[in-house]
């Protein structure tokens, strides 16, 4: 087993295995994320804040339309908990007028107060199987009102054939109903390194062997791999294996570099107080192509608990 070490620097927690940099868990100004993430040979497979989408931050979580729902009784109360403007919305009423709060594209809006996904606490655990970060997180709008509570566990594991990040998060309503609306831009995102994307010679492959955005976008598949040239002589990539609770959702795969799992692509979801929703995946940084790394074998090991 590797000897793991955490080095903290300016709200980033860098994980090393036998002295080799594996990944970093970042607190972030507007949301927590993972960046960088290296293969065993030392190639970073992630990208943050590309010019086309400043809010694409390595591996991260977000949702484009989050609303607090209120009932008729609350309409009789002025400025209750600061939510003073109520308007009808199908399936309930939403606070702050008809606009939901955008926790997806925050970093692209550079002016004024912004919604934030804030880390309130982080507990770390170093063991033989890797390093785990347990975080208490709050989703707050631009005026600092709490919309969602989140409990996230991120585990970093180094291996000889691949490095692994297991990220599982639980979203919970904070004492009142919250709606996660139907949205195209929502879920668990990974943005691959620029040189890996299809536009620069890379390739997307899913479990059925379909390739690139044209054949994989909007389809349900057990896993997706994104790999491409990282140097003139080397290929590397990252695979995403959804946990069983996140199975069955269509993939958002783009030739220019992002891919994500989106449980809210076709249906909204209301979380009531005490209810939680779990979303998660294993991210695998590997050297070589999808076939070279035998991603199908790695996925079988994941489902068998390895």
C-alpha positions as CSV (number, residue, x, y, z in Angstrom):
1,X,0.0,0.0,0.0
2,X,1.3,3.5,-0.7
3,X,2.2,5.9,2.0
4,X,-0.3,8.8,1.8
5,X,0.3,12.4,2.8
6,X,-1.9,15.6,2.8
7,X,-0.3,18.9,2.1
8,X,-2.5,22.0,2.7
9,X,-2.0,25.2,0.8
10,X,-4.4,28.1,0.5
11,X,-7.6,26.1,0.9
12,X,-6.4,23.3,-1.3
13,X,-5.7,19.8,0.1
14,X,-3.1,18.1,-2.0
15,X,-2.9,14.3,-1.8
16,X,0.5,12.5,-2.3
17,X,1.1,8.8,-2.5
18,X,4.7,7.7,-1.9
19,X,5.7,11.3,-2.7
20,X,3.8,11.5,-6.0
21,X,1.1,14.1,-6.5
22,X,-2.2,12.4,-7.1
23,X,-5.0,15.0,-6.8
24,X,-6.2,18.1,-4.9
25,X,-9.5,18.8,-3.2
26,X,-10.1,22.6,-3.5
27,X,-12.4,24.7,-1.4
28,X,-12.9,27.2,-4.2
29,X,-14.4,30.7,-4.0
30,X,-17.8,29.8,-5.3
31,X,-17.9,26.0,-5.0
32,X,-15.6,23.1,-4.0
33,X,-14.0,21.0,-6.7
34,X,-11.2,18.5,-7.5
35,X,-8.3,19.7,-9.5
36,X,-5.7,18.5,-10.6
37,X,-6.1,14.7,-11.0
38,X,-3.1,12.8,-12.2
39,X,-2.6,9.4,-13.9
40,X,0.1,7.0,-12.4
41,X,2.5,8.3,-15.1
42,X,1.9,11.9,-13.9
43,X,-0.5,13.3,-16.5
44,X,-3.2,15.6,-15.4
45,X,-6.6,14.7,-17.0
46,X,-8.6,17.7,-15.7
47,X,-9.1,21.4,-16.7
48,X,-10.5,24.3,-14.7
49,X,-12.2,27.6,-15.9
50,X,-11.7,27.2,-19.7
51,X,-12.5,30.4,-21.7
52,X,-15.7,28.8,-23.1
53,X,-17.2,27.9,-19.6
54,X,-15.5,29.5,-16.6
55,X,-17.7,27.5,-14.3
56,X,-16.3,24.1,-15.4
57,X,-14.0,23.3,-12.5
58,X,-12.4,19.9,-12.8
59,X,-14.8,17.6,-11.0
60,X,-17.6,19.5,-9.3
61,X,-21.4,19.4,-8.5
62,X,-24.0,22.0,-9.3
63,X,-27.6,22.7,-10.5
64,X,-28.9,25.5,-12.7
65,X,-32.4,26.0,-11.1
66,X,-32.8,25.6,-7.3
67,X,-35.9,27.0,-5.6
68,X,-37.3,27.1,-2.1
69,X,-41.0,26.1,-2.1
70,X,-43.5,27.7,0.3
71,X,-47.0,26.8,1.2
72,X,-50.1,29.0,1.4
73,X,-49.7,29.6,5.1
74,X,-46.4,31.2,4.5
75,X,-48.0,33.7,2.1
76,X,-49.8,35.3,5.0
77,X,-46.5,36.1,6.7
78,X,-44.5,39.0,5.5
79,X,-40.7,38.7,5.2
80,X,-40.7,35.3,6.9
81,X,-37.1,34.2,7.1
82,X,-36.3,37.0,4.7
83,X,-38.3,35.4,1.8
84,X,-40.6,38.3,1.2
85,X,-41.6,37.9,-2.4
86,X,-43.7,34.9,-3.4
87,X,-45.1,34.1,-6.8
88,X,-46.8,31.0,-8.1
89,X,-44.8,28.2,-9.7
90,X,-46.1,24.9,-11.0
91,X,-45.9,22.2,-8.3
92,X,-45.7,24.8,-5.5
93,X,-44.6,28.3,-4.9
94,X,-41.1,29.6,-5.2
95,X,-39.5,32.3,-3.2
96,X,-37.6,35.3,-4.6
97,X,-40.1,35.8,-7.5
98,X,-40.2,33.4,-10.4
99,X,-36.5,33.1,-10.7
100,X,-34.6,30.0,-9.4
101,X,-31.1,30.3,-8.1
102,X,-28.3,29.2,-10.5
103,X,-25.7,27.1,-8.7
104,X,-24.2,26.0,-12.0
105,X,-22.9,28.9,-14.0
106,X,-21.9,31.1,-11.0
107,X,-18.3,31.7,-12.1
108,X,-19.4,33.1,-15.5
109,X,-21.3,36.0,-13.8
110,X,-18.5,38.3,-12.7
111,X,-20.4,41.2,-11.3
112,X,-22.5,41.6,-8.1
113,X,-23.3,39.2,-5.3
114,X,-23.3,35.6,-6.4
115,X,-24.7,32.3,-5.2
116,X,-22.1,30.1,-3.5
117,X,-21.6,26.5,-2.5
118,X,-19.7,27.0,0.7
119,X,-17.6,24.4,2.6
120,X,-18.3,24.8,6.3
121,X,-16.1,22.0,7.6
122,X,-13.7,19.3,6.3
123,X,-12.6,16.2,8.2
124,X,-9.8,14.2,6.8
125,X,-8.9,10.6,7.2
126,X,-5.7,8.9,6.0
127,X,-5.7,5.1,5.7
128,X,-4.2,2.3,3.8
129,X,-6.8,2.5,1.1
130,X,-6.4,6.2,0.5
131,X,-7.4,9.7,1.8
132,X,-11.0,10.6,2.5
133,X,-12.4,14.1,2.9
134,X,-15.8,14.5,4.6
135,X,-17.2,17.9,4.0
136,X,-20.3,19.8,5.3
137,X,-21.4,22.1,2.6
138,X,-24.1,24.8,2.2
139,X,-25.7,26.1,-0.9
140,X,-26.6,29.8,-0.3
141,X,-28.0,32.4,-2.7
142,X,-26.6,35.8,-3.5
143,X,-28.2,37.2,-0.3
144,X,-26.9,34.4,1.9
145,X,-30.1,32.5,2.3
146,X,-29.6,28.7,2.8
147,X,-31.2,26.6,0.0
148,X,-29.5,23.2,0.4
149,X,-27.3,21.3,2.8
150,X,-24.8,18.9,1.4
151,X,-22.6,16.1,2.9
152,X,-19.9,15.1,0.6
153,X,-17.2,12.4,0.9
154,X,-14.3,12.4,-1.6
155,X,-11.8,9.6,-1.4
156,X,-8.5,9.6,-3.3
157,X,-6.7,6.3,-3.9
158,X,-3.5,5.7,-5.8
159,X,-2.9,2.6,-7.9
160,X,-0.4,1.1,-10.3
161,X,-2.7,0.9,-13.2
162,X,-5.0,3.9,-12.4
163,X,-5.6,6.5,-9.8
164,X,-9.2,6.8,-8.3
165,X,-11.5,9.4,-6.9
166,X,-14.7,8.3,-5.3
167,X,-17.1,11.2,-4.8
168,X,-20.5,10.7,-3.2
169,X,-22.7,13.5,-2.1
170,X,-26.0,13.8,-0.2
171,X,-28.3,16.7,-0.8
172,X,-30.8,17.6,1.9
173,X,-33.5,20.2,2.3
174,X,-32.7,22.6,5.3
175,X,-36.1,22.7,7.1
176,X,-38.3,23.6,4.2
177,X,-39.1,22.1,0.8
178,X,-36.6,22.8,-2.0
179,X,-37.1,22.1,-5.7
180,X,-34.4,21.0,-8.0
181,X,-36.0,21.9,-11.3
182,X,-35.7,20.1,-14.6
183,X,-32.4,21.4,-16.0
184,X,-30.0,20.7,-18.8
185,X,-27.1,22.0,-16.8
186,X,-27.0,20.1,-13.5
187,X,-25.4,17.1,-11.8
188,X,-21.9,15.8,-11.4
189,X,-19.4,17.3,-13.9
190,X,-15.9,16.5,-15.1
191,X,-14.1,18.8,-17.5
192,X,-11.2,17.0,-19.2
193,X,-7.8,18.6,-19.9
194,X,-7.9,20.6,-23.2
195,X,-5.5,18.3,-25.1
196,X,-7.7,15.3,-24.3
197,X,-10.9,16.6,-25.8
198,X,-12.3,15.3,-29.2
199,X,-11.6,18.6,-30.9
200,X,-7.9,18.1,-30.2
201,X,-7.6,14.4,-31.1
202,X,-9.2,12.7,-28.2
203,X,-12.1,10.2,-28.1
204,X,-15.2,9.6,-26.0
205,X,-16.2,5.9,-25.6
206,X,-19.1,4.5,-23.6
207,X,-19.8,1.0,-22.3
208,X,-21.6,0.0,-25.6
209,X,-18.6,1.1,-27.7
210,X,-20.3,4.1,-29.1
211,X,-18.0,7.1,-29.7
212,X,-17.9,10.8,-29.3
213,X,-20.7,13.3,-28.8
214,X,-22.7,12.3,-31.8
215,X,-23.2,8.7,-30.6
216,X,-23.0,9.1,-26.8
217,X,-24.8,12.3,-25.9
218,X,-28.2,11.8,-24.2
219,X,-27.8,8.0,-24.0
220,X,-27.9,5.9,-20.9
221,X,-24.7,3.8,-20.4
222,X,-23.0,2.1,-17.5
223,X,-19.8,4.2,-17.9
224,X,-18.1,6.7,-20.2
225,X,-14.4,7.2,-20.9
226,X,-12.7,10.3,-22.3
227,X,-9.1,9.9,-23.4
228,X,-6.6,11.6,-25.8
229,X,-3.1,12.7,-26.4
230,X,-1.4,14.4,-23.4
231,X,2.0,14.6,-25.1
232,X,3.3,13.7,-28.5
233,X,4.0,10.2,-27.3
234,X,1.5,9.6,-24.6
235,X,-2.3,9.1,-24.3
236,X,-4.2,9.4,-21.0
237,X,-7.8,9.7,-19.9
238,X,-10.5,9.7,-17.3
239,X,-13.4,7.3,-16.9
240,X,-16.6,7.9,-15.0
241,X,-18.4,5.1,-13.2
242,X,-21.8,6.2,-11.6
243,X,-22.7,4.6,-8.3
244,X,-25.8,2.3,-8.5
245,X,-28.0,5.2,-7.1
246,X,-26.9,7.3,-10.1
247,X,-27.5,4.7,-12.7
248,X,-29.9,5.1,-15.6
249,X,-29.5,8.8,-16.3
250,X,-28.6,10.2,-19.8
251,X,-25.1,11.3,-20.2
252,X,-24.1,14.9,-21.2
253,X,-21.0,14.3,-23.3
254,X,-19.5,17.0,-25.4
255,X,-16.6,16.9,-28.0
256,X,-15.2,20.1,-26.5
257,X,-14.4,18.5,-23.1
258,X,-17.2,18.3,-20.5
259,X,-19.2,15.3,-19.5
260,X,-21.7,14.9,-16.6
261,X,-24.4,12.7,-15.0
262,X,-27.7,14.6,-14.7
263,X,-30.6,13.1,-12.7
264,X,-32.6,16.2,-13.5
265,X,-32.4,16.2,-17.3
266,X,-36.0,15.2,-17.8
267,X,-37.8,15.5,-14.4
268,X,-37.7,18.0,-11.5
269,X,-37.3,16.8,-7.9
270,X,-38.7,18.2,-4.6
271,X,-36.8,17.5,-1.4
272,X,-38.8,17.8,1.8
273,X,-37.3,18.4,5.2
274,X,-35.6,15.2,6.3
275,X,-35.3,13.8,2.8
276,X,-31.9,13.4,1.1
277,X,-30.8,12.6,-2.4
278,X,-27.6,10.9,-3.2
279,X,-25.5,11.3,-6.4
280,X,-22.0,10.0,-6.9
281,X,-19.4,8.3,-9.1
282,X,-15.9,6.9,-9.3
283,X,-13.5,8.8,-11.5
284,X,-10.5,6.9,-12.8
285,X,-7.4,8.6,-14.2
286,X,-5.6,6.1,-16.4
287,X,-2.7,6.0,-18.8
288,X,-3.3,4.9,-22.4
289,X,-6.5,4.7,-24.3
290,X,-9.8,3.2,-23.1
291,X,-8.8,-0.1,-24.6
292,X,-5.2,0.1,-23.3
293,X,-6.4,0.7,-19.7
294,X,-9.1,-2.0,-20.1
295,X,-11.7,0.3,-18.6
296,X,-14.4,-2.4,-18.9
297,X,-12.3,-4.5,-16.4
298,X,-11.9,-1.5,-14.1
299,X,-15.6,-1.0,-14.1
300,X,-16.3,-4.6,-13.2
301,X,-13.9,-4.2,-10.3
302,X,-15.7,-1.1,-9.2
303,X,-19.1,-2.9,-9.2
304,X,-17.6,-5.8,-7.3
305,X,-16.4,-3.5,-4.6
306,X,-12.7,-3.2,-5.4
